[in-house]
Amino acid sequence: VLLDTHLQVILVNATARRMFGWDSSDIVGANVLYHLPGPVSAELTRPLYKMAAGEGDKEGAEFRIFLTQPNNRTVRVLLTTVLDQYRESIKGIAMTVQDITREVELNEAKSQFISNVSHELRTPLFNIKSFIETLHEYGEDLTQDQRLDFLETANRETDRLTRLVNDVLD
């Protein structure tokens, strides 16, 4: 979406029309803030006015916004100033909108996976460490059967840890 310094739409592509539900309306010439979905408008009003006035970051800004209408999705909005040929004054603002819902979902799945794996790996590590520390500190006070039992448990937990690591690698 290309805007002038009064935040009026100069140009809008088909993808932006679809994303914002502008297919049936003629958005060109209108103030973009009156036509954006509520969460997008709320997030971008101040930054757009500041950029149009030449205040703030001349390079642009990036926003991640969660939308619920018409369905749940996450969009990334990049605002970039359009400068004159001498790079002295602002001629407008380019709004680039990307649907990053899938990326956000994959990142969440990755985080959940890492959390589960780290929990699963900590359990055998804790058991191994506990039994070895007990053997180290109290080994002479334990019976031969107790020491063997502790070593068997540590060995079993080591095997379990090896299987878990192999599963993760697979």
Backbone as JSON Lines, residues from 0, in Angstrom:
{"i":0,"aa":"V","n":[0.87,-1.17,0.0],"ca":[0.0,0.0,0.0],"c":[0.91,1.22,0.0]}
{"i":1,"aa":"L","n":[0.7,2.11,-0.95],"ca":[1.5,3.33,-1.03],"c":[0.63,4.51,-0.58]}
{"i":2,"aa":"L","n":[1.16,5.29,0.36],"ca":[0.43,6.42,0.94],"c":[1.14,7.72,0.65]}
{"i":3,"aa":"D","n":[0.38,8.82,0.58],"ca":[1.02,10.14,0.5],"c":[1.25,10.63,1.93]}
{"i":4,"aa":"T","n":[1.73,11.86,2.07],"ca":[2.05,12.38,3.41],"c":[0.81,12.74,4.22]}
{"i":5,"aa":"H","n":[-0.38,12.67,3.6],"ca":[-1.64,12.88,4.32],"c":[-2.3,11.54,4.65]}
{"i":6,"aa":"L","n":[-1.54,10.46,4.45],"ca":[-1.96,9.09,4.71],"c":[-3.12,8.65,3.81]}
{"i":7,"aa":"Q","n":[-3.24,9.29,2.66],"ca":[-4.23,8.87,1.68],"c":[-3.61,7.82,0.76]}
{"i":8,"aa":"V","n":[-4.4,6.84,0.42],"ca":[-3.92,5.73,-0.41],"c":[-3.71,6.21,-1.83]}
{"i":9,"aa":"I","n":[-2.5,5.97,-2.34],"ca":[-2.16,6.3,-3.72],"c":[-2.27,5.05,-4.58]}
{"i":10,"aa":"L","n":[-1.8,3.93,-4.01],"ca":[-1.74,2.69,-4.76],"c":[-1.93,1.53,-3.79]}
{"i":11,"aa":"V","n":[-2.68,0.54,-4.21],"ca":[-2.86,-0.66,-3.39],"c":[-2.89,-1.87,-4.31]}
{"i":12,"aa":"N","n":[-2.14,-2.91,-3.96],"ca":[-2.11,-4.08,-4.83],"c":[-3.22,-5.07,-4.45]}
{"i":13,"aa":"A","n":[-3.39,-6.08,-5.28],"ca":[-4.48,-7.04,-5.11],"c":[-4.35,-7.82,-3.8]}
{"i":14,"aa":"T","n":[-3.13,-8.14,-3.42],"ca":[-2.93,-8.91,-2.19],"c":[-3.37,-8.1,-0.98]}
{"i":15,"aa":"A","n":[-3.01,-6.83,-0.92],"ca":[-3.43,-5.98,0.19],"c":[-4.94,-5.82,0.19]}
{"i":16,"aa":"R","n":[-5.53,-5.7,-0.99],"ca":[-7.0,-5.6,-1.08],"c":[-7.66,-6.83,-0.46]}
{"i":17,"aa":"R","n":[-7.14,-8.01,-0.81],"ca":[-7.68,-9.26,-0.27],"c":[-7.46,-9.34,1.24]}
{"i":18,"aa":"M","n":[-6.25,-9.03,1.69],"ca":[-5.9,-9.15,3.11],"c":[-6.77,-8.28,4.0]}
{"i":19,"aa":"F","n":[-7.06,-7.07,3.54],"ca":[-7.82,-6.12,4.34],"c":[-9.3,-6.06,3.96]}
{"i":20,"aa":"G","n":[-9.73,-6.9,3.03],"ca":[-11.13,-6.91,2.64],"c":[-11.55,-5.69,1.85]}
{"i":21,"aa":"W","n":[-10.65,-5.15,1.06],"ca":[-10.92,-3.95,0.27],"c":[-11.32,-4.27,-1.17]}
{"i":22,"aa":"D","n":[-11.65,-5.51,-1.44],"ca":[-11.96,-5.92,-2.82],"c":[-13.1,-5.12,-3.44]}
{"i":23,"aa":"S","n":[-14.13,-4.86,-2.65],"ca":[-15.32,-4.23,-3.21],"c":[-15.34,-2.71,-3.07]}
{"i":24,"aa":"S","n":[-14.35,-2.13,-2.39],"ca":[-14.37,-0.68,-2.19],"c":[-13.2,-0.01,-2.93]}
{"i":25,"aa":"D","n":[-13.44,1.23,-3.32],"ca":[-12.38,1.99,-3.97],"c":[-11.64,2.76,-2.89]}
{"i":26,"aa":"I","n":[-10.53,2.25,-2.5],"ca":[-9.75,2.77,-1.37],"c":[-8.84,3.92,-1.78]}
{"i":27,"aa":"V","n":[-8.5,4.01,-3.05],"ca":[-7.57,5.04,-3.53],"c":[-8.16,6.43,-3.25]}
{"i":28,"aa":"G","n":[-7.33,7.26,-2.61],"ca":[-7.76,8.62,-2.26],"c":[-8.3,8.75,-0.85]}
{"i":29,"aa":"A","n":[-8.58,7.61,-0.2],"ca":[-9.11,7.63,1.16],"c":[-7.98,7.56,2.18]}
{"i":30,"aa":"N","n":[-8.25,8.06,3.39],"ca":[-7.29,7.95,4.48],"c":[-7.24,6.49,4.91]}
{"i":31,"aa":"V","n":[-6.06,5.92,4.85],"ca":[-5.89,4.49,5.11],"c":[-6.34,4.11,6.52]}
{"i":32,"aa":"L","n":[-6.19,5.0,7.49],"ca":[-6.52,4.67,8.87],"c":[-8.0,4.37,9.07]}
{"i":33,"aa":"Y","n":[-8.86,4.9,8.21],"ca":[-10.3,4.65,8.33],"c":[-10.71,3.32,7.74]}
{"i":34,"aa":"H","n":[-9.79,2.67,7.06],"ca":[-10.14,1.43,6.37],"c":[-9.35,0.21,6.84]}
{"i":35,"aa":"L","n":[-8.35,0.42,7.67],"ca":[-7.58,-0.71,8.19],"c":[-8.37,-1.42,9.28]}
{"i":36,"aa":"P","n":[-8.12,-2.71,9.48],"ca":[-8.74,-3.4,10.61],"c":[-8.35,-2.7,11.92]}
{"i":37,"aa":"G","n":[-9.25,-2.74,12.9],"ca":[-9.06,-2.04,14.17],"c":[-7.68,-2.21,14.81]}
{"i":38,"aa":"P","n":[-7.21,-3.45,15.01],"ca":[-5.9,-3.62,15.65],"c":[-4.75,-3.0,14.84]}
{"i":39,"aa":"V","n":[-4.85,-3.06,13.51],"ca":[-3.8,-2.49,12.66],"c":[-3.82,-0.97,12.78]}
{"i":40,"aa":"S","n":[-5.0,-0.4,12.69],"ca":[-5.15,1.05,12.81],"c":[-4.66,1.54,14.17]}
{"i":41,"aa":"A","n":[-5.03,0.83,15.23],"ca":[-4.61,1.22,16.58],"c":[-3.1,1.21,16.72]}
{"i":42,"aa":"E","n":[-2.47,0.21,16.13],"ca":[-1.01,0.07,16.25],"c":[-0.26,1.06,15.37]}
{"i":43,"aa":"L","n":[-0.83,1.41,14.21],"ca":[-0.07,2.19,13.23],"c":[-0.4,3.69,13.2]}
{"i":44,"aa":"T","n":[-1.45,4.13,13.87],"ca":[-1.85,5.54,13.79],"c":[-0.71,6.48,14.14]}
{"i":45,"aa":"R","n":[-0.16,6.36,15.34],"ca":[0.93,7.25,15.76],"c":[2.16,7.14,14.87]}
{"i":46,"aa":"P","n":[2.66,5.91,14.63],"ca":[3.84,5.8,13.78],"c":[3.64,6.39,12.38]}
{"i":47,"aa":"L","n":[2.45,6.19,11.8],"ca":[2.21,6.73,10.47],"c":[2.22,8.26,10.47]}
{"i":48,"aa":"Y","n":[1.54,8.85,11.45],"ca":[1.54,10.32,11.52],"c":[2.95,10.87,11.76]}
{"i":49,"aa":"K","n":[3.72,10.19,12.62],"ca":[5.09,10.64,12.9],"c":[5.96,10.54,11.65]}
{"i":50,"aa":"M","n":[5.84,9.42,10.93],"ca":[6.63,9.24,9.71],"c":[6.24,10.27,8.66]}
{"i":51,"aa":"A","n":[4.95,10.51,8.51],"ca":[4.47,11.47,7.51],"c":[4.96,12.87,7.82]}
{"i":52,"aa":"A","n":[5.14,13.17,9.11],"ca":[5.62,14.49,9.53],"c":[7.15,14.58,9.5]}
{"i":53,"aa":"G","n":[7.81,13.47,9.17],"ca":[9.27,13.47,9.12],"c":[9.92,13.25,10.47]}
{"i":54,"aa":"E","n":[9.14,12.83,11.45],"ca":[9.68,12.56,12.79],"c":[9.98,11.08,12.91]}
{"i":55,"aa":"G","n":[10.8,10.78,13.9],"ca":[11.08,9.37,14.18],"c":[12.11,8.79,13.24]}
{"i":56,"aa":"D","n":[12.06,7.47,13.12],"ca":[13.04,6.72,12.34],"c":[12.8,6.9,10.84]}
{"i":57,"aa":"K","n":[13.78,7.46,10.15],"ca":[13.66,7.69,8.7],"c":[13.69,6.39,7.9]}
{"i":58,"aa":"E","n":[14.32,5.37,8.48],"ca":[14.44,4.09,7.77],"c":[13.11,3.36,7.72]}
{"i":59,"aa":"G","n":[12.31,3.52,8.76],"ca":[11.03,2.82,8.79],"c":[10.82,2.1,10.1]}
{"i":60,"aa":"A","n":[9.79,1.3,10.14],"ca":[9.44,0.57,11.35],"c":[8.78,-0.74,10.98]}
{"i":61,"aa":"E","n":[8.79,-1.67,11.92],"ca":[8.19,-2.99,11.71],"c":[7.26,-3.29,12.87]}
{"i":62,"aa":"F","n":[6.1,-3.86,12.55],"ca":[5.11,-4.19,13.55],"c":[4.59,-5.59,13.31]}
{"i":63,"aa":"R","n":[4.3,-6.29,14.39],"ca":[3.68,-7.61,14.32],"c":[2.33,-7.48,15.0]}
{"i":64,"aa":"I","n":[1.27,-7.77,14.24],"ca":[-0.08,-7.52,14.74],"c":[-0.93,-8.77,14.59]}
{"i":65,"aa":"F","n":[-1.65,-9.12,15.66],"ca":[-2.54,-10.28,15.63],"c":[-3.94,-9.82,15.26]}
{"i":66,"aa":"L","n":[-4.5,-10.44,14.24],"ca":[-5.86,-10.11,13.78],"c":[-6.82,-11.26,14.09]}
{"i":67,"aa":"T","n":[-8.05,-10.91,14.41],"ca":[-9.06,-11.93,14.68],"c":[-10.14,-11.97,13.61]}
{"i":68,"aa":"Q","n":[-10.22,-10.92,12.79],"ca":[-11.26,-10.85,11.75],"c":[-10.62,-10.82,10.37]}
{"i":69,"aa":"P","n":[-11.06,-11.48,9.37],"ca":[-12.17,-12.42,9.37],"c":[-11.79,-13.76,10.01]}
{"i":70,"aa":"N","n":[-10.5,-14.01,10.17],"ca":[-10.06,-15.21,10.9],"c":[-8.75,-14.88,11.61]}
{"i":71,"aa":"N","n":[-8.36,-15.75,12.54],"ca":[-7.14,-15.51,13.31],"c":[-5.91,-15.61,12.42]}
{"i":72,"aa":"R","n":[-5.1,-14.56,12.47],"ca":[-3.84,-14.58,11.72],"c":[-2.93,-13.49,12.29]}
{"i":73,"aa":"T","n":[-1.67,-13.61,11.97],"ca":[-0.68,-12.63,12.41],"c":[-0.07,-12.01,11.16]}
{"i":74,"aa":"V","n":[0.03,-10.68,11.17],"ca":[0.64,-9.99,10.04],"c":[1.84,-9.18,10.51]}
{"i":75,"aa":"R","n":[2.79,-9.05,9.61],"ca":[3.93,-8.17,9.83],"c":[3.73,-6.98,8.9]}
{"i":76,"aa":"V","n":[3.79,-5.78,9.48],"ca":[3.64,-4.57,8.69],"c":[4.95,-3.81,8.73]}
{"i":77,"aa":"L","n":[5.51,-3.54,7.57],"ca":[6.74,-2.75,7.46],"c":[6.36,-1.39,6.89]}
{"i":78,"aa":"L","n":[6.74,-0.35,7.59],"ca":[6.51,1.01,7.12],"c":[7.84,1.57,6.66]}
{"i":79,"aa":"T","n":[7.9,2.07,5.44],"ca":[9.13,2.61,4.88],"c":[8.82,3.97,4.27]}
{"i":80,"aa":"T","n":[9.65,4.95,4.59],"ca":[9.43,6.28,4.01],"c":[9.88,6.29,2.56]}
{"i":81,"aa":"V","n":[9.14,7.01,1.74],"ca":[9.5,7.21,0.34],"c":[10.01,8.65,0.25]}
{"i":82,"aa":"L","n":[11.29,8.79,-0.1],"ca":[11.92,10.1,-0.13],"c":[12.01,10.64,-1.56]}
{"i":83,"aa":"D","n":[12.22,11.94,-1.65],"ca":[12.4,12.55,-2.98],"c":[13.76,12.12,-3.55]}
{"i":84,"aa":"Q","n":[14.05,12.53,-4.77],"ca":[15.27,12.08,-5.44],"c":[16.55,12.52,-4.73]}
{"i":85,"aa":"Y","n":[16.46,13.57,-3.91],"ca":[17.64,14.05,-3.19],"c":[17.7,13.46,-1.78]}
{"i":86,"aa":"R","n":[16.72,12.62,-1.45],"ca":[16.63,11.98,-0.13],"c":[16.54,13.02,0.99]}
{"i":87,"aa":"E","n":[15.85,14.13,0.7],"ca":[15.73,15.21,1.67],"c":[14.33,15.3,2.28]}
{"i":88,"aa":"S","n":[13.31,15.14,1.45],"ca":[11.96,15.29,2.0],"c":[11.14,14.03,1.73]}
{"i":89,"aa":"I","n":[10.15,13.81,2.59],"ca":[9.31,12.63,2.5],"c":[8.19,12.88,1.49]}
{"i":90,"aa":"K","n":[8.08,11.95,0.56],"ca":[7.02,12.02,-0.44],"c":[5.84,11.14,-0.07]}
{"i":91,"aa":"G","n":[6.1,10.14,0.75],"ca":[5.02,9.23,1.14],"c":[5.55,8.1,2.0]}
{"i":92,"aa":"I","n":[4.69,7.1,2.17],"ca":[5.03,5.94,3.0],"c":[4.58,4.69,2.26]}
{"i":93,"aa":"A","n":[5.47,3.7,2.24],"ca":[5.13,2.39,1.67],"c":[4.83,1.46,2.84]}
{"i":94,"aa":"M","n":[3.65,0.84,2.77],"ca":[3.25,-0.15,3.78],"c":[3.34,-1.53,3.14]}
{"i":95,"aa":"T","n":[4.21,-2.36,3.67],"ca":[4.31,-3.73,3.19],"c":[3.7,-4.63,4.25]}
{"i":96,"aa":"V","n":[2.74,-5.43,3.84],"ca":[2.03,-6.29,4.78],"c":[2.27,-7.74,4.38]}
{"i":97,"aa":"Q","n":[2.68,-8.55,5.36],"ca":[2.93,-9.96,5.1],"c":[2.13,-10.78,6.1]}
{"i":98,"aa":"D","n":[1.49,-11.82,5.64],"ca":[0.8,-12.75,6.53],"c":[1.85,-13.73,7.04]}
{"i":99,"aa":"I","n":[2.16,-13.65,8.33],"ca":[3.21,-14.51,8.91],"c":[2.61,-15.52,9.89]}
{"i":100,"aa":"T","n":[1.32,-15.81,9.71],"ca":[0.64,-16.74,10.61],"c":[1.37,-18.08,10.69]}
{"i":101,"aa":"R","n":[1.71,-18.63,9.55],"ca":[2.37,-19.94,9.52],"c":[3.73,-19.88,10.23]}
{"i":102,"aa":"E","n":[4.48,-18.82,9.99],"ca":[5.78,-18.64,10.64],"c":[5.62,-18.58,12.16]}
{"i":103,"aa":"V","n":[4.63,-17.85,12.63],"ca":[4.38,-17.73,14.07],"c":[3.99,-19.09,14.66]}
{"i":104,"aa":"E","n":[3.13,-19.82,13.93],"ca":[2.72,-21.15,14.39],"c":[3.92,-22.1,14.46]}
{"i":105,"aa":"L","n":[4.79,-22.05,13.46],"ca":[5.97,-22.92,13.46],"c":[6.92,-22.56,14.59]}
{"i":106,"aa":"N","n":[7.09,-21.27,14.86],"ca":[7.95,-20.85,15.97],"c":[7.39,-21.31,17.3]}
{"i":107,"aa":"E","n":[6.06,-21.26,17.45],"ca":[5.42,-21.73,18.67],"c":[5.61,-23.24,18.83]}
{"i":108,"aa":"A","n":[5.45,-23.98,17.73],"ca":[5.65,-25.43,17.76],"c":[7.1,-25.75,18.11]}
{"i":109,"aa":"K","n":[8.03,-24.99,17.55],"ca":[9.45,-25.2,17.85],"c":[9.73,-24.95,19.33]}
{"i":110,"aa":"S","n":[9.18,-23.87,19.86],"ca":[9.38,-23.56,21.29],"c":[8.81,-24.65,22.18]}
{"i":111,"aa":"Q","n":[7.63,-25.14,21.82],"ca":[6.99,-26.21,22.59],"c":[7.84,-27.48,22.53]}
{"i":112,"aa":"F","n":[8.35,-27.78,21.35],"ca":[9.19,-28.96,21.17],"c":[10.45,-28.85,22.03]}
{"i":113,"aa":"I","n":[11.11,-27.7,21.98],"ca":[12.33,-27.51,22.76],"c":[12.04,-27.62,24.25]}
{"i":114,"aa":"S","n":[10.92,-27.06,24.68],"ca":[10.53,-27.15,26.08],"c":[10.32,-28.6,26.5]}
{"i":115,"aa":"N","n":[9.61,-29.36,25.67],"ca":[9.37,-30.77,25.99],"c":[10.66,-31.58,26.01]}
{"i":116,"aa":"V","n":[11.5,-31.36,25.02],"ca":[12.77,-32.09,24.95],"c":[13.65,-31.77,26.16]}
{"i":117,"aa":"S","n":[13.76,-30.51,26.51],"ca":[14.62,-30.16,27.64],"c":[14.09,-30.76,28.93]}
{"i":118,"aa":"H","n":[12.76,-30.81,29.08],"ca":[12.19,-31.45,30.28],"c":[12.52,-32.94,30.3]}
{"i":119,"aa":"E","n":[12.34,-33.59,29.14],"ca":[12.61,-35.03,29.06],"c":[14.08,-35.34,29.31]}
{"i":120,"aa":"L","n":[14.98,-34.47,28.87],"ca":[16.41,-34.73,29.06],"c":[16.86,-34.45,30.49]}
{"i":121,"aa":"R","n":[16.22,-33.51,31.14],"ca":[16.61,-33.16,32.51],"c":[16.34,-34.29,33.5]}
{"i":122,"aa":"T","n":[15.26,-35.03,33.3],"ca":[14.87,-36.07,34.26],"c":[15.96,-37.14,34.4]}
{"i":123,"aa":"P","n":[16.4,-37.79,33.32],"ca":[17.47,-38.78,33.52],"c":[18.77,-38.14,33.99]}
{"i":124,"aa":"L","n":[19.07,-36.93,33.54],"ca":[20.3,-36.28,34.02],"c":[20.27,-36.06,35.53]}
{"i":125,"aa":"F","n":[19.11,-35.6,36.02],"ca":[18.97,-35.38,37.46],"c":[19.15,-36.7,38.22]}
{"i":126,"aa":"N","n":[18.53,-37.78,37.72],"ca":[18.64,-39.08,38.38],"c":[20.08,-39.58,38.38]}
{"i":127,"aa":"I","n":[20.76,-39.47,37.25],"ca":[22.16,-39.91,37.17],"c":[23.02,-39.14,38.16]}
{"i":128,"aa":"K","n":[22.87,-37.82,38.13],"ca":[23.66,-36.97,39.03],"c":[23.39,-37.3,40.5]}
{"i":129,"aa":"S","n":[22.12,-37.48,40.85],"ca":[21.75,-37.77,42.24],"c":[22.37,-39.08,42.73]}
{"i":130,"aa":"F","n":[22.25,-40.13,41.92],"ca":[22.78,-41.42,42.35],"c":[24.3,-41.42,42.41]}
{"i":131,"aa":"I","n":[24.95,-40.75,41.47],"ca":[26.42,-40.69,41.49],"c":[26.9,-39.85,42.67]}
{"i":132,"aa":"E","n":[26.24,-38.73,42.95],"ca":[26.61,-37.91,44.12],"c":[26.45,-38.7,45.41]}
{"i":133,"aa":"T","n":[25.37,-39.45,45.51],"ca":[25.14,-40.25,46.72],"c":[26.23,-41.3,46.86]}
{"i":134,"aa":"L","n":[26.57,-41.95,45.76],"ca":[27.65,-42.95,45.8],"c":[28.98,-42.3,46.21]}
{"i":135,"aa":"H","n":[29.23,-41.12,45.67],"ca":[30.48,-40.42,45.96],"c":[30.58,-40.02,47.43]}
{"i":136,"aa":"E","n":[29.49,-39.48,47.95],"ca":[29.53,-38.96,49.32],"c":[29.31,-40.04,50.38]}
{"i":137,"aa":"Y","n":[28.47,-41.03,50.09],"ca":[28.1,-42.02,51.12],"c":[28.43,-43.44,50.72]}
{"i":138,"aa":"G","n":[29.24,-43.59,49.68],"ca":[29.53,-44.92,49.14],"c":[30.04,-45.91,50.17]}
{"i":139,"aa":"E","n":[30.86,-45.45,51.08],"ca":[31.44,-46.36,52.07],"c":[30.43,-46.76,53.12]}
{"i":140,"aa":"D","n":[29.36,-45.96,53.3],"ca":[28.33,-46.27,54.28],"c":[27.24,-47.18,53.7]}
{"i":141,"aa":"L","n":[27.28,-47.39,52.4],"ca":[26.27,-48.21,51.75],"c":[26.75,-49.65,51.64]}
{"i":142,"aa":"T","n":[25.78,-50.56,51.59],"ca":[26.14,-51.97,51.4],"c":[26.54,-52.17,49.94]}
{"i":143,"aa":"Q","n":[27.15,-53.3,49.69],"ca":[27.55,-53.63,48.31],"c":[26.32,-53.69,47.4]}
{"i":144,"aa":"D","n":[25.21,-54.26,47.89],"ca":[23.98,-54.35,47.11],"c":[23.43,-52.95,46.8]}
{"i":145,"aa":"Q","n":[23.48,-52.06,47.77],"ca":[22.99,-50.69,47.55],"c":[23.84,-49.98,46.5]}
{"i":146,"aa":"R","n":[25.16,-50.15,46.61],"ca":[26.04,-49.5,45.64],"c":[25.77,-50.04,44.22]}
{"i":147,"aa":"L","n":[25.61,-51.35,44.09],"ca":[25.3,-51.95,42.79],"c":[23.95,-51.45,42.26]}
{"i":148,"aa":"D","n":[22.97,-51.34,43.17],"ca":[21.64,-50.85,42.77],"c":[21.73,-49.41,42.25]}
{"i":149,"aa":"F","n":[22.52,-48.57,42.94],"ca":[22.7,-47.18,42.53],"c":[23.39,-47.11,41.17]}
{"i":150,"aa":"L","n":[24.41,-47.94,40.97],"ca":[25.12,-47.96,39.7],"c":[24.22,-48.47,38.57]}
{"i":151,"aa":"E","n":[23.38,-49.48,38.85],"ca":[22.45,-49.99,37.84],"c":[21.45,-48.9,37.45]}
{"i":152,"aa":"T","n":[20.97,-48.17,38.45],"ca":[20.02,-47.09,38.16],"c":[20.69,-46.01,37.3]}
{"i":153,"aa":"A","n":[21.91,-45.62,37.66],"ca":[22.63,-44.61,36.88],"c":[22.86,-45.12,35.45]}
{"i":154,"aa":"N","n":[23.18,-46.39,35.31],"ca":[23.4,-46.98,33.99],"c":[22.1,-47.0,33.18]}
{"i":155,"aa":"R","n":[21.0,-47.39,33.82],"ca":[19.69,-47.41,33.15],"c":[19.3,-46.0,32.69]}
{"i":156,"aa":"E","n":[19.52,-45.02,33.55],"ca":[19.19,-43.63,33.2],"c":[20.09,-43.11,32.08]}
{"i":157,"aa":"T","n":[21.35,-43.56,32.05],"ca":[22.26,-43.19,30.97],"c":[21.76,-43.76,29.65]}
{"i":158,"aa":"D","n":[21.32,-45.02,29.67],"ca":[20.75,-45.63,28.47],"c":[19.5,-44.87,28.02]}
{"i":159,"aa":"R","n":[18.67,-44.51,28.99],"ca":[17.45,-43.75,28.68],"c":[17.79,-42.41,28.03]}
{"i":160,"aa":"L","n":[18.78,-41.75,28.6],"ca":[19.22,-40.46,28.05],"c":[19.76,-40.64,26.62]}
{"i":161,"aa":"T","n":[20.51,-41.68,26.4],"ca":[21.05,-41.96,25.07],"c":[19.91,-42.17,24.07]}
{"i":162,"aa":"R","n":[18.88,-42.95,24.47],"ca":[17.72,-43.17,23.59],"c":[17.02,-41.85,23.28]}
{"i":163,"aa":"L","n":[16.83,-41.02,24.3],"ca":[16.16,-39.73,24.09],"c":[16.94,-38.86,23.11]}
{"i":164,"aa":"V","n":[18.25,-38.79,23.28],"ca":[19.08,-37.97,22.4],"c":[19.01,-38.53,20.97]}
{"i":165,"aa":"N","n":[19.07,-39.84,20.84],"ca":[18.97,-40.46,19.5],"c":[17.61,-40.18,18.86]}
{"i":166,"aa":"D","n":[16.54,-40.24,19.65],"ca":[15.2,-39.93,19.14],"c":[15.13,-38.5,18.64]}
{"i":167,"aa":"V","n":[15.71,-37.58,19.4],"ca":[15.7,-36.17,18.99],"c":[16.49,-35.99,17.69]}
{"i":168,"aa":"L","n":[17.64,-36.63,17.61],"ca":[18.47,-36.54,16.4],"c":[17.76,-37.16,15.21]}
{"i":169,"aa":"D","n":[17.06,-38.28,15.44],"ca":[16.3,-38.91,14.35],"c":[15.18,-37.98,13.9]}
